[in-house]
């Protein structure tokens, strides 16, 4: 694991996918495992709103890995596959339609069921 300090600035992250500010001050830190497939899908930046599992899996299917929350702020994954640190939103309101407008994949019924069981997320609009 690379523990080198890196400062990255993101210009104007679109967080309209958040249904409200509720819960944003209680996000937990999580180690996120980025695969080469994630790098291919997302490029240099894992966007806010990406679906996460507590074990650090990105875009869990809700069955093999539970869908536990959403990445609160984007992270720079330009170093490629590896372990990164991020904040997982597990309590609050999320608009799946706004996530989709950012280019993220819509939640499946399995992911919605997994979120309902493992997180206090209210899906809105």
C-alpha positions as CSV (number, residue, x, y, z in Angstrom):
1,X,0.0,0.0,0.0
2,X,1.3,3.4,-1.0
3,X,1.2,5.8,2.0
4,X,2.7,8.7,0.1
5,X,0.9,12.0,0.7
6,X,-0.8,13.2,-2.5
7,X,-2.9,16.3,-2.8
8,X,-5.5,16.3,-5.6
9,X,-7.9,19.1,-6.4
10,X,-11.2,18.3,-8.2
11,X,-12.9,21.1,-10.1
12,X,-16.6,21.3,-9.2
13,X,-17.7,17.8,-8.4
14,X,-21.4,17.3,-9.3
15,X,-23.0,16.1,-6.1
16,X,-26.6,16.6,-7.2
17,X,-27.0,12.8,-6.7
18,X,-27.2,13.5,-3.0
19,X,-30.8,13.9,-2.1
20,X,-29.8,16.1,0.8
21,X,-26.8,17.0,3.0
22,X,-28.2,14.7,5.7
23,X,-25.5,12.1,6.6
24,X,-22.6,13.7,4.7
25,X,-21.0,14.7,8.0
26,X,-21.0,11.1,9.2
27,X,-19.4,9.2,6.3
28,X,-16.9,6.5,7.2
29,X,-13.4,6.0,5.9
30,X,-13.0,2.9,3.8
31,X,-10.1,1.2,2.0
32,X,-11.2,0.9,-1.7
33,X,-9.8,-1.8,-3.9
34,X,-9.4,-0.6,-7.5
35,X,-9.1,-3.3,-10.1
36,X,-7.8,-2.8,-13.6
37,X,-11.4,-3.2,-14.8
38,X,-12.3,-0.2,-12.6
39,X,-9.6,1.9,-14.1
40,X,-10.8,0.9,-17.6
41,X,-14.4,1.9,-16.7
42,X,-13.7,5.1,-14.8
43,X,-10.3,6.3,-16.1
44,X,-8.3,8.7,-13.9
45,X,-11.1,9.4,-11.3
46,X,-13.6,7.3,-9.4
47,X,-16.6,9.6,-9.3
48,X,-18.6,10.5,-6.2
49,X,-21.8,8.4,-6.2
50,X,-20.0,5.2,-7.2
51,X,-21.5,2.2,-5.4
52,X,-19.3,0.6,-2.8
53,X,-19.2,-2.3,-0.4
54,X,-17.8,-1.9,3.1
55,X,-15.0,-4.4,2.1
56,X,-13.9,-1.8,-0.5
57,X,-15.4,-3.5,-3.6
58,X,-16.4,-1.0,-6.2
59,X,-19.8,-1.5,-8.0
60,X,-20.8,-4.6,-5.9
61,X,-23.6,-6.7,-7.4
62,X,-25.6,-6.8,-4.2
63,X,-25.3,-10.6,-4.0
64,X,-21.6,-11.6,-4.1
65,X,-20.6,-8.4,-2.4
66,X,-23.2,-6.4,-0.5
67,X,-23.9,-2.9,-1.7
68,X,-23.3,-0.9,1.4
69,X,-23.1,2.8,0.4
70,X,-21.8,5.4,-2.0
71,X,-18.5,7.1,-2.5
72,X,-19.0,10.6,-1.1
73,X,-16.2,12.4,-2.8
74,X,-14.2,11.5,-6.0
75,X,-10.8,9.9,-5.7
76,X,-7.9,10.1,-8.0
77,X,-7.1,6.5,-9.3
78,X,-4.5,7.6,-11.9
79,X,-1.9,5.3,-10.2
80,X,-3.9,2.4,-11.5
81,X,-5.1,-0.8,-9.7
82,X,-4.4,-0.8,-6.0
83,X,-5.8,0.2,-2.6
84,X,-7.1,3.7,-2.1
85,X,-8.8,5.6,0.8
86,X,-12.2,7.2,0.4
87,X,-15.4,8.1,2.3
88,X,-18.5,5.9,2.1
89,X,-21.9,7.4,2.6
90,X,-24.1,4.9,4.4
91,X,-26.7,7.2,5.8
92,X,-28.7,9.8,3.9
93,X,-30.7,10.4,0.7
94,X,-29.5,9.5,-2.8
95,X,-31.1,10.1,-6.2
96,X,-30.3,7.2,-8.5
97,X,-31.5,9.2,-11.5
98,X,-28.9,11.9,-10.8
99,X,-26.2,9.2,-10.4
100,X,-27.2,7.9,-13.8
101,X,-27.0,11.5,-15.2
102,X,-23.3,11.5,-14.1
103,X,-22.7,8.4,-16.2
104,X,-23.0,5.9,-13.4
105,X,-25.0,2.7,-13.8
106,X,-28.5,2.6,-12.4
107,X,-29.0,0.5,-9.3
108,X,-30.3,-3.1,-9.9
109,X,-33.0,-4.6,-7.7
110,X,-30.4,-6.7,-6.0
111,X,-28.3,-3.6,-5.2
112,X,-31.4,-1.8,-3.8
113,X,-32.3,-4.8,-1.6
114,X,-28.7,-5.0,-0.4
115,X,-28.6,-1.2,0.4
116,X,-31.9,-1.5,2.3
117,X,-30.5,-4.3,4.4
118,X,-27.0,-2.8,5.1
119,X,-27.3,0.9,5.0
120,X,-29.7,3.7,6.0
121,X,-30.1,5.1,2.5
122,X,-33.3,6.6,1.3
123,X,-33.6,6.5,-2.5
124,X,-35.4,9.6,-3.8
125,X,-36.5,11.0,-7.1
